[in-house]
Amino acid sequence: MLSRVAQSVYWMARYIERAENVARFIDVNLHMLLDLPMRGAEQWEPLVLTTGDWSQFLARYRKATGQNVIQFLTFDQDNPNSILSCLNVARDDARSMRETISSDMWEQLNQFFLMVNGVASDGGHLESPYAFFDAIKKGSQLFDGITMATLSHGEAWHFYLLGRLLERADKTSRLLDFKYFFLLPSAADIGTPVDDIQWAAVLRSASGFEMYRKRHAEIAPDRIVEFLLLDHQFPRSVQYCVTHTDSSVHAISGTPAGMFQNSAERRLGQLRGKLAYAQVDEIIGGGLHEYLDELQVEINLAGDAISATFFGTEIQSQMQASL
């Protein structure tokens, strides 16, 4: 498979997943506003902090109001991580490899982009923001389902999984980090009904509330952290995503499981081992934010290693020389 095509599949998947997860971040905020209306003024700044775009936001917006944050994260074409920008890049990647993906995939992605771009062209006015961001989540999920059903499960499929799952692992960790940031000005609420509402909103934003409740009878922060980080079966948990990303890397390279022959396999193997032996009480005891911050760095390094291994021989040689 051509490196150019593999790279396009990988980044198309990452950007579509990124768009979906930005919608999830905004959605959890909007639902918290319904449950905690007196706290609305505090919610928007942590959202931008969690996505890692705070400095870029401040350069163009004076205050983290709901309108400014939604505009920046959804429609701002100068923000490369906005929903519109992500879908635009994903669409360009898909166009460049029409011979690789199915027609159904292209049609769904094109319709998805046009839906969001149409709202942006109207000034980004949202009559029903809840319905709009739900439509973005469903548009991404529909694309994923179409891809599963129409793309042959060969190398292109595995590069698609690499992008989709690695991006999802990063954003699930950031979703948990959002809870940490949101609690900073209100630590007195820990253990109260307000705290339960916030944790339930985090689960719902990861589409994990029902699966969590099937396993646990009550809202418990340590169990929620364990569920979203370390669960082997829930498809949005970091553990699940990293495990299946590692499996796809080995499927592409042909390296036997448990071994490594390149920096991508090495990084993902280390990350998989870190999660496999982690204990939630140790994570929380050592500081959840600190653990998540380190985890995000390691996920980013795994992404760099994938790019170096499969998409650029010069970068690969430089990276391996430094390992």
Protein Blocks (a to p, Z undefined) as FASTA:
>chain_A
ZZklmmmmmmmmmmmmmmmmmmmmmmmmmmmmmmmmmlmmmmmmmmmmmnopmmmmmmmp
fbdcfklmmmmmmmmmklmkbmklmmmmmmmmmmmmmmmmcfklmmmmmmmmmmmmmmmm
noopafblmlmmmmmmmmmmmmmmmmmmmgccbfklmmmmmmmmmmmmmmmmmmmmmmmm
mmmmmmmlgopaklmmmmmmmmmmnopmmmmmmmpmbdcfklmmmmmmmpckbmkbfklm
mmmmmmmmmmmnopaehiafbfklmmmmmmmmmmmmpcfklmmmnopklmmmmmmmmmmm
mmmmmmmmmmomklmmmmmmmZZ
